[in-house]
Amino acid sequence: MRGKLKEGKRSRQAVRKAHRSSFKAKLPATEVSVTFRHVEPSSAIRAYALRKFSHIAKFLKRACEVHLILTVDKYRQRGEVTVKSGRLAVTAQEETKDLYSVIDLLADKVGRQLKSHLGKTKAKKVRAPSTGEVLTAAEESTSDTE
């Protein structure tokens, strides 16, 4: 009996699946542009960067633009990324010996920055208790302890 889904569960499951797919369709598009400096443009690296930075939109409620600059100087591979969405602008820089690892590190760093920004905006929206609420809570706690 445990493995069988009841009719109610099955219909709720279908509704949830439809809701998730509609939510994914509502996510804003991410425009990713890749600039190569002192290195031959490679379609594999461009595709890798597109795949890594296309998920950035899930942190934001607006459409965003991602500009990635990849530079090679002798043995140093550097990367800079700028994410712009409305008034928000997030930048990051990394330098390693491999362009793929540069892209990975940049995507992680930008993701952390956007999560931090999202947390700050959510914290601002939380309403602080009013003075009356604080006083009544204090009175209740003192009357309980007496």
N, C-alpha and C positions, 0 to 999 in steps of 0.2 A: 504494500500500500504506500510505503514511503516514496518509492521511485515514481509513482504515477502522479501526473499533474492533474489537478481538478480543473473543471471548466472555468471557474473564476480566476484561477492562477494563470491559466493559459491566455485568457483575454487580457488580463493585466500585463502579462509579459509582452503581448503584442503591442499594447498601448505604450509601454515603456520603450520598446524598440523603435516605434514610430516617432516618439518624442525625441529620443537621442539622435535619430537621423535628421530630424528637422532642426535640431540644435546645431548639428555639425554643418548643415547647409547655411545657417545664419551667421557663422563665423566670418569675420571680415577677411578679405583677401590680403595676402602679404606680397608686396612687390619686392623681389630680391634682385639687386644688380651687383655684378661682380666685376671688379676692375683689376687687371693684371699689370704690374709694373716690373719691368726688367725680366719678364718671364713669358714664355710662349703660352697663349691662352689654350687651356685644355678643356675639352668638353666633359671629361670625367671629373675634374676638380670642380667645374661649374655645377654639374649635376649633384655632386656631393654637398656643395654649399647650399644649393637650393633645397635639398632634402633636410639639411640640418636647421636651416633658418625658416622653413615654411611653417613650423609649428609655433612660432613666436606669437602669432595672432591669438592663440588661446588665452594668453595672459591679458590681452587688451580688448576693449570693447569697440575700438575703432579700427579702420584700415590702417596699416602701417607700411612704411617703406624701410627696407634694409639695404644699406650700401656697404659692401664688403670690398676692401682694398687689400690685395695680396702682393707683397713685394719680396723680391729675392736680391740680396746683396752678398755676393760670394757664398759663404756657408750659412748665412742667416736668412731664415724665412720668417717674414713678419706679416702680421695681419692686423688690420684696423676695421672695426665695424661701427656703423652708426645706425641706430634704430630711431625713426621719427614717427610719432603718432600724435596728431594734434599738437598740443604744446609740449608734450613729453619728448625729450631727446635723451637717449642712452648711448654712451660710447664705451668702447673697450679696445685694448691693444694687447697683443701677445707676440712672443718671439720664441721659436724653437728651431729644430733642424728639419722638420717635416711639415709641408703645407697642410696635410690632412689633420695632423695633431693641432696645428694652429687653428683650423676651423672648429675642431672639437672644443678646444679650450675657450674660444670666443663664444661659441654657442652656449656653453655652460655658464660663462661669466655674465653674458647678457640675460640669460634665464634667471640667474640669481638676483640680478639687479631689478628685473621686472617683478619678480616675486616679492622682493623687499618693498618696491613701490606700491604694489597691490596691497600688501599688508598695511602699509602706512595709510593708504586711502581708506581702507576698511576700518582701521582704528579711529580715524577722524569721524567716521559716520556713527560710531557708537555714542549714544547719548549718555552724558554723565548724570548721575542722580541729582535731583534738585535738593535744595537745602531742607525743605520740608520732609522729603523722603529720608534723608540722612538722619535728621533729628528723630523721626518716628522709629527708625530702625535702632537708633541708639537707646531710645526710651524702652523699646521692647526688650532689648538685650539686657538692660540694667534691671528691669522688672522681673525677668526670668531668673536672674542670678540671685535676687534677694530672697 
